[in-house]
Amino acid sequence: MSNSTQKRELLVALDAEFADKIDQLTDNWTEAIEQVLRLWYANQIEDKLRNFYQNRSQEDIEFEEEWATFAQEQME
């Protein structure tokens, strides 16, 4: 993550009742939305990684197991 403090303005439209509920919880919409989007982003990355590992071929799994065994033996 960059240490940059640059911000980009966005226009977001929300259901009015939901927005009222959020107003009751925070005075800082920018921080709240940024936290939510960071969580969403992390979940997207996690889902992509999970999908990748769940859909590996048997050949890839066997290669990884052989490589892990070889690396372990070399460390010993």
PyMOL commands that set and color helices and strands:
alter all, ss='L'
color gray80, all
select helices_A, chain A and resi 16-25+29-54+58-75
alter helices_A, ss='H'
color red, helices_A
deselect
rebuild
show_as cartoon
